[in-house]
Structure formats: structure tokens, C-alpha cells
Amino acid sequence: MISGDAVADVLVIGGGPAGSTAAALLAEAGHRVIVLEKSHHPRFHIGESLLPGNLPLLKRLGVASKIEAIGMPKHGAEFFSPTHGRWQRFDFAEGWNKTLCYAYEVRRASFDAILLERAGCLGARVMEGCRAREVEFLGGDGIEVVSQQEDGSCQCWRARYLIDASGRDTVLGTRLGTKRRNHRHNSSAMYAHFRNAWRSEDPHRAGDISIFWFDHGWFWFIPLADGITSVGAVVWPHYMKNRAQPLREFFLKTIALSPPLAERLKSAALAGEVEATGNYAYSCRRAYGESFLLVGDAYAFVDPVFSSGVMFAMQGGIAAAEAIDLALRMPARRRRAFRRFERRMRHGPRVFSWFIYRMTRPAMQELFMAPRNFLRMKEALLSLLAGDIFGATPIWASLRVFKLAYYATSLARPRTTLAALRTRARNIRPVEPERAAAGG
């Protein structure tokens, strides 16, 4: 038997940025919302760099001032190319939309906790330490979910709609068999937090994210407000496959392959354990069904080189809330609303993926290290880097010019281009089993 307090309009699996955003907006609209979150907030999560495109979303949720209080201002991004032996900085203020000129670096533990707390304040019922175990579809009667709490007790929940915001657990994608590894961009990652890493003395640049290319992929360097710096390496699966030493030592050895990064960390010390994940780019074949929607990492995950993860999650949460709100108020419009939701979910990864797939190639590095604003293509690129791809900013023609410049640069250096393609094909092969995910 299901008690009355276990019945809702919407059940959300996962209390990260996607689930919290959807739950907050649906609760604010007057719907009964239950959130099942397997962990207890605050909890560690990687992916600390926000985009300027996140700020309007934070204002919409009413948490902008709280995020400002925990954030490190981020005015741009800088890239180091060992081929060119120098830096290139991109300032968001030079983008097409001059109002999207900064963002924040945040501790995800604090950031995610603020969003989940906001959902609760707006009326969502939040169940932490509660893991979804079984999902049953009831046809036109909605869904039923069995959850298990940390003490082993189970409860049955029923709702008209389900939002899967379970992140990399991909509860529905796994259950329905729709999750597919992205063979076009296999990557593995290692990451950790450091104390006493180098900081820029320029306050306008102290919070910038830094990207370092190197032979096996790229590094991120993200300064946080509390003095901690997040450092990670995104590498080819083939590189991780050859690891023959403990992860900590292998990670530090990998950092040494980038002298500029190693210099920034020469006086730093690890502030925690080194973590790793393997072959993590994937997507699900569909983002919705009759009674469910997939948002955030539960739907797709792409390489984090442009820090798009939190923005995609929040945009997906907003899109899901709008679609389900309409479906609850006007059931006859559900199908159209869900189709529009899926188009919005596909839009972000599709736009970013073209750049992500080519990010380590010589032609892309050449364009990034010598940016030109011919037909405003630099402004359009900066708008992309700022996450300004969901509104009315007219960047698309200029991005097409950028792509043409990429292809022209590739054709002008055929030997270099072919060598890079062969290297990529050799190194991108998936690792089975995924040793890269082992932490030992």
C-alpha cells in the first residue's frame, strides 16, 4: 500500500544541479514534487567551473547571491599550447553578448547543496540517503519507484511523471538499454585538489580556468575561493591502459609531462585522494518517454574541456520543468512539449561536440592560439565558451565561418592533419575492462 505522502505529481531521481533545478521550478509552480537523492549534501563532486551562461539561471532560481558568496570570480579562460610555447587568453567580455562577461569557480559540494536546499525551500520534498532501486511504468497511470534508505528500509513512491537526474548512474538509460558509449570521443580522467598552488596576482585573472594541452590530452587548472585548486587530466584511454603504478604516482607523473603546469604546482601539496574515471563520454538514444524525462548527465556526458556540464544540467532541468508543467496543466499538449524538450536537450551537446571532437587537433590549436575576428568569428567563439547558445544571440553564421577556417587550416597542412588523425584513431580505442576507472 502506498501512503498519501508517497504520491506526487513529479518524482525526481537525483539532487544534483539538473534535478534540483527541475524540482525547484516545478514546486514553485505549485506541483507536488519528491526528490530522491542517494547521498547527503554537501558531498564531493568534480566539475567546479561555471559559465557566464549559468548566471541568468541562478538568478531565475533565486540563488545568485548565495553562489556569489562561495564563488571565485572567473572572467575568462586561458590555453597553453606546447607546440606554440605560449599562452592565449580569452576574456568573456569580448564575446558577442557583452553582458555575459563573468562566471564563478565553485566548490561543487557547496554549490549543489545550495540548489537542493532551494528546491526544498520552494516546496519540494527532499529525501537524502535514499537510492532509487526499481522503476515500474504504469502506462497512463504514471510510474512507481521503490527506493531504499541507508538503514535498509524500502518505500514505494508513485507519481505521474519521473525525471531521471541520476547523473552518471543513468538509472533509466541503463534500465531501458538506451545508453551508448560515445565512440567518437572516448576519454579517461584523473583529478585531485591541491593546496598552495600558484595564483595570478592580477585579481581580474586569478579565477580564470587554465587549459594545458599535452601529448596525451589536456589538463584543467581551476582556482577555488578557499585556496584549493582543482587539477585534472583528460587523456586517451590508451594512455591510461598503460598505467603500471598506483594512481597517485601516475597522476603526478602525468602532471610532470606539462612543465608549465608542473611549475604552478611546484610548491603545492595534494589536499585529498586522486580520483579517476574511465571512458566516460556517452549519450542515451532518447531523452523522454510517455511518463519520464532524462536530464543532465543521466541523458548525456561530453568532454568537460569547455566546462559545459553544470550549464547543460541546469538548462535541462529548466526545460524538463517547463515541459512537465505544461503536460500537467494541459495533458493534450504533452507530446509536443516533450518533443520540444528533447530538441533542447540535444542542442547543447551537439553544438559543443563539434569543437570537443577536434580540440586536440593541430588546426584547432592553431585557431585558438591565433584568434581572428574575421566576420566576428572570435566573438562567436567566445559566446560559445560563455555558454550563450540557448538564447537569441546571432552567433551561428560566424561559427560556420570559424568551421570553414578550421577545415581550410587542416587542408593547408595535410601531413600534420593526417598524422593527428592516425594518432587519435590509435589512442581513442576503448579500454576493456575499464582499468582507467580503478582507483588503486
C-alpha positions in Angstrom: 0.0 0.0 0.0 1.2 3.5 -0.9 0.6 6.2 1.7 -0.7 9.6 0.7 2.6 11.3 1.3 4.3 9.0 -1.1 2.2 10.2 -4.0 3.3 13.1 -6.1 2.9 14.9 -9.4 6.6 14.5 -10.2 9.3 12.3 -8.8 12.9 13.3 -9.4 15.8 10.9 -9.0 18.9 12.8 -8.2 19.6 16.0 -6.3 22.4 17.5 -8.4 22.1 20.7 -10.5 19.7 19.1 -13.0 17.3 17.5 -10.5 17.4 20.4 -8.1 16.7 22.9 -10.8 13.7 21.0 -12.1 12.4 20.3 -8.7 12.6 23.9 -7.6 10.8 25.3 -10.6 8.0 22.6 -10.5 7.5 23.1 -6.8 7.4 26.8 -7.3 4.7 26.3 -9.9 2.6 24.5 -7.3 3.2 20.9 -8.2 3.8 18.1 -5.7 7.5 17.1 -6.1 9.6 14.4 -4.4 13.4 14.3 -4.8 15.3 11.1 -4.1 19.0 11.7 -3.5 21.3 8.8 -2.8 23.9 10.9 -0.9 23.8 13.6 1.8 24.7 17.1 0.8 27.2 18.6 0.9 29.1 15.8 -0.9 32.2 15.9 -3.2 31.7 16.3 -6.9 34.1 17.3 -9.7 33.2 19.9 -12.3 33.8 23.2 -10.5 33.8 25.7 -13.3 30.6 27.5 -14.2 30.0 29.5 -17.4 28.6 33.1 -17.8 25.5 31.4 -19.2 24.8 29.9 -15.8 24.3 33.3 -14.1 20.8 34.1 -15.5 19.7 30.6 -14.5 21.0 31.2 -10.9 19.0 34.5 -10.8 15.9 32.7 -12.0 16.2 30.2 -9.1 16.8 33.0 -6.6 20.3 31.8 -5.5 22.6 34.2 -7.3 23.7 36.0 -4.1 24.5 32.7 -2.4 26.6 31.4 -5.3 28.4 34.7 -5.4 29.3 34.3 -1.7 31.0 30.9 -2.3 32.4 31.6 -5.8 35.7 32.6 -7.2 35.1 35.2 -10.0 36.0 33.9 -13.4 36.4 36.4 -16.2 37.9 34.2 -18.9 39.9 31.1 -19.9 43.5 30.7 -21.0 45.0 28.0 -23.1 48.7 26.8 -23.2 50.0 25.2 -26.3 53.3 23.4 -26.0 53.6 23.5 -29.8 53.5 27.3 -29.8 55.2 27.6 -26.4 52.9 30.3 -25.2 49.5 31.3 -23.7 46.4 32.6 -25.3 43.7 34.2 -23.1 40.0 34.6 -23.9 38.1 37.2 -22.0 34.3 36.7 -21.8 33.8 40.5 -22.0 34.9 40.3 -25.6 32.1 37.9 -26.6 29.1 38.8 -28.7 26.8 39.4 -25.7 28.8 41.9 -23.5 26.5 41.3 -20.5 27.7 37.7 -20.1 31.2 38.7 -19.0 32.0 36.6 -16.0 31.2 33.4 -14.1 32.4 31.6 -11.0 34.6 28.7 -10.0 32.8 26.9 -7.1 33.2 24.0 -4.8 30.5 21.7 -6.1 29.7 20.4 -2.7 28.6 23.8 -1.6 27.0 24.7 -5.0 24.9 21.6 -5.2 23.8 21.9 -1.6 22.5 25.4 -2.2 20.5 24.3 -5.2 19.0 21.3 -3.4 18.2 23.4 -0.4 16.4 25.9 -2.7 14.3 23.2 -4.1 13.2 22.2 -0.6 12.5 25.9 0.4 10.2 26.2 -2.6 8.2 23.1 -1.6 9.8 20.0 -2.9 10.1 17.1 -0.5 13.8 16.1 -0.4 14.8 12.6 0.7 18.5 12.3 1.2 20.3 9.0 1.7 17.6 7.4 -0.4 18.5 5.4 -3.5 16.0 4.5 -6.3 16.2 0.7 -6.8 13.3 -0.2 -9.0 11.2 1.7 -11.6 7.9 0.4 -12.9 5.9 2.1 -15.7 2.2 2.1 -15.1 1.1 3.1 -18.6 -1.3 6.0 -18.4 -1.2 5.9 -14.6 2.4 7.2 -14.4 5.3 5.5 -12.6 6.1 3.6 -9.4 9.6 3.7 -7.8 10.9 1.6 -5.0 13.7 3.3 -3.0 16.0 2.1 -0.3 17.3 4.2 2.6 20.6 3.7 4.3 19.1 1.6 7.1 17.9 -0.9 4.5 14.2 0.1 4.7 12.3 0.5 1.5 9.5 2.7 0.4 7.3 2.8 -2.7 6.6 6.1 -4.4 4.1 6.9 -7.2 4.0 9.9 -9.5 2.5 11.0 -12.7 5.9 11.8 -14.2 9.5 10.8 -13.4 12.6 13.0 -14.1 15.8 10.9 -14.2 18.6 13.3 -13.0 20.7 10.5 -11.6 23.9 11.6 -13.2 26.4 9.0 -14.3 24.2 6.3 -12.7 21.9 6.8 -15.6 19.1 4.9 -13.9 16.7 4.8 -16.9 19.3 4.8 -19.6 20.7 1.6 -18.1 17.3 0.0 -17.3 16.0 0.7 -20.8 19.2 -0.1 -22.6 19.4 3.2 -24.4 22.8 4.4 -23.0 25.5 4.3 -25.6 29.2 5.0 -25.2 30.4 7.8 -27.4 33.0 6.1 -29.6 33.8 9.3 -31.4 35.3 10.7 -28.2 36.5 8.2 -25.7 38.4 9.8 -22.8 39.5 9.0 -19.3 40.2 11.4 -16.5 42.3 11.7 -13.3 41.8 14.6 -10.9 42.6 15.9 -7.4 42.6 19.0 -5.3 45.8 20.8 -4.3 46.8 23.3 -1.6 49.2 26.3 -2.2 49.1 26.1 -6.0 50.2 29.2 -7.9 47.7 32.1 -8.2 47.8 35.1 -10.5 48.4 38.4 -8.8 46.0 40.1 -11.2 42.6 40.0 -9.5 40.9 40.0 -12.8 42.7 36.8 -13.8 43.1 35.0 -10.6 39.9 32.9 -11.1 40.4 32.1 -14.7 40.4 28.4 -15.7 43.6 27.3 -17.5 43.7 24.6 -20.1 47.1 22.9 -20.9 47.4 20.8 -24.0 50.0 18.0 -23.9 50.8 14.9 -25.9 48.2 12.6 -24.3 45.2 15.0 -24.0 44.7 18.1 -21.8 44.8 19.4 -18.2 42.4 21.7 -16.3 43.6 24.1 -13.6 40.7 25.7 -11.6 41.4 28.1 -8.7 38.7 28.0 -5.9 37.8 30.7 -3.4 39.1 28.8 -0.4 42.6 28.5 -1.6 42.2 25.0 -3.1 42.9 24.4 -6.8 41.2 21.6 -8.8 43.6 19.9 -11.3 42.7 17.2 -13.7 44.0 15.4 -16.7 41.7 14.2 -19.6 43.6 11.6 -21.5 43.3 9.0 -24.2 42.1 5.6 -23.0 45.3 4.0 -24.5 47.4 6.2 -22.2 45.5 5.1 -19.1 45.7 1.5 -20.2 49.5 1.6 -19.8 49.4 2.6 -16.2 51.6 0.3 -14.2 51.8 2.1 -10.9 49.4 3.4 -8.2 47.0 6.1 -9.4 48.5 8.9 -7.2 52.0 8.4 -8.6 50.7 8.0 -12.2 48.8 11.3 -11.9 51.8 13.2 -10.6 54.0 11.7 -13.3 51.4 12.8 -15.9 51.5 16.4 -14.5 55.2 16.4 -15.0 54.7 16.0 -18.7 53.4 19.6 -18.8 56.2 21.8 -17.5 54.1 25.0 -17.2 51.5 23.1 -15.1 54.2 21.4 -13.0 55.7 24.9 -12.4 52.4 26.1 -11.0 52.3 23.1 -8.6 55.9 23.0 -7.5 55.0 24.3 -4.0 51.6 22.7 -3.9 50.5 19.5 -2.0 47.7 17.2 -2.6 44.6 18.1 -0.4 42.9 14.7 -0.8 42.9 11.5 -2.8 43.4 11.3 -6.5 40.3 10.1 -8.3 39.8 8.6 -11.8 37.0 7.7 -14.2 37.3 5.9 -17.5 35.8 6.1 -21.0 33.1 8.4 -19.8 31.6 10.1 -22.9 28.1 8.7 -23.6 24.6 9.6 -24.5 21.2 8.0 -24.4 19.2 7.3 -27.7 16.2 9.3 -26.4 15.5 11.9 -23.7 11.9 11.1 -22.9 9.1 8.5 -22.8 5.4 8.7 -22.1 5.9 9.4 -18.4 9.6 10.3 -18.0 12.4 12.7 -19.0 16.2 12.4 -18.8 18.2 15.4 -17.8 21.9 16.3 -17.2 24.4 13.5 -17.1 21.6 11.0 -17.0 21.0 11.8 -20.6 24.5 12.6 -21.9 28.0 13.4 -20.8 30.6 15.2 -23.0 34.2 16.0 -22.5 34.4 18.8 -20.0 37.0 20.9 -21.8 34.6 23.9 -22.1 33.1 23.5 -18.6 29.6 22.9 -20.0 28.4 20.2 -17.6 26.6 22.3 -15.0 25.1 24.6 -17.6 23.7 21.7 -19.6 22.4 20.2 -16.4 20.6 23.4 -15.3 19.3 24.1 -18.8 17.9 20.6 -18.9 16.3 21.0 -15.5 14.6 24.1 -16.7 13.5 22.5 -19.9 12.1 19.5 -18.0 10.2 21.7 -15.6 8.6 23.7 -18.4 7.7 20.5 -20.3 6.1 18.7 -17.3 4.4 21.8 -16.0 2.7 22.1 -19.4 1.9 18.4 -19.5 0.3 18.6 -16.0 -1.8 21.6 -16.8 -2.7 20.8 -20.4 -2.3 17.0 -20.9 -3.3 17.2 -24.6 0.0 19.2 -25.2 2.3 16.7 -23.5 3.6 15.0 -26.7 4.5 18.3 -28.3 6.1 19.6 -25.1 8.2 16.5 -24.7 9.4 16.7 -28.3 10.4 20.3 -27.8 12.2 19.3 -24.6 14.3 16.6 -26.4 15.3 19.1 -29.1 16.6 21.4 -26.3 18.4 18.5 -24.7 20.2 17.6 -27.9 21.1 21.2 -28.8 23.8 21.8 -26.3 25.9 18.6 -26.7 25.5 18.8 -30.5 26.9 22.4 -30.7 29.7 21.7 -28.3 30.7 18.3 -29.6 31.9 19.6 -33.0 34.6 21.6 -31.1 35.3 19.0 -28.5 35.9 16.2 -31.1 38.6 18.4 -32.7 40.0 20.2 -29.6 43.3 18.3 -29.6 43.9 18.6 -33.3 46.6 20.9 -34.7 44.3 23.0 -36.8 42.0 23.8 -33.8 45.0 24.6 -31.6 46.3 26.9 -34.3 43.0 28.8 -34.5 42.8 29.1 -30.7 46.3 30.3 -30.4 45.9 33.0 -33.1 42.2 34.0 -32.9 40.9 36.3 -35.6 37.6 38.3 -35.5 37.0 38.0 -39.2 33.2 38.2 -39.7 33.0 38.2 -35.9 34.1 34.6 -35.6 36.1 35.3 -32.4 33.1 36.9 -30.8 31.0 34.0 -31.7 33.6 31.5 -30.3 33.7 33.5 -27.1 29.9 33.3 -26.9 30.2 29.6 -27.3 32.8 29.4 -24.5 30.5 31.5 -22.3 27.6 29.1 -22.9 25.5 31.6 -24.8 23.9 29.1 -27.2 20.4 28.8 -25.9 19.2 32.4 -26.5 18.8 34.8 -29.4 22.5 35.9 -29.8 23.1 35.6 -33.6 26.4 33.7 -33.5 25.6 30.8 -35.9 26.8 32.3 -39.2 30.1 33.4 -37.6 30.6 29.9 -36.1 30.1 28.5 -39.6 32.9 30.8 -40.7 35.1 29.5 -37.9 34.4 25.9 -39.0 35.4 26.8 -42.6 38.6 28.3 -41.3 39.3 25.1 -39.4 38.8 23.0 -42.5 41.0 25.3 -44.5 43.7 25.2 -41.9 43.6 21.4 -41.9 43.8 21.2 -45.6 46.8 23.6 -45.7 48.8 21.2 -43.5 47.9 17.7 -44.9 50.8 15.8 -43.3 50.2 17.2 -39.9 46.5 16.7 -40.2 46.8 13.1 -41.3 49.3 12.3 -38.6 47.0 13.7 -35.9 44.1 11.7 -37.2 46.1 8.5 -37.1 47.3 9.3 -33.6 43.7 9.9 -32.5 42.4 6.7 -34.1 45.1 4.7 -32.3 44.6 6.2 -28.9 40.9 6.6 -28.7 40.1 2.9 -28.8 38.1 1.9 -25.7 39.8 0.0 -22.9 38.2 -3.2 -21.8 37.8 -3.8 -19.0 37.8 -0.1 -17.9 41.0 -0.3 -15.9 41.1 3.5 -16.1 38.3 3.8 -13.6 40.2 1.8 -11.0 41.5 4.0 -8.1 44.2 1.7 -6.9 
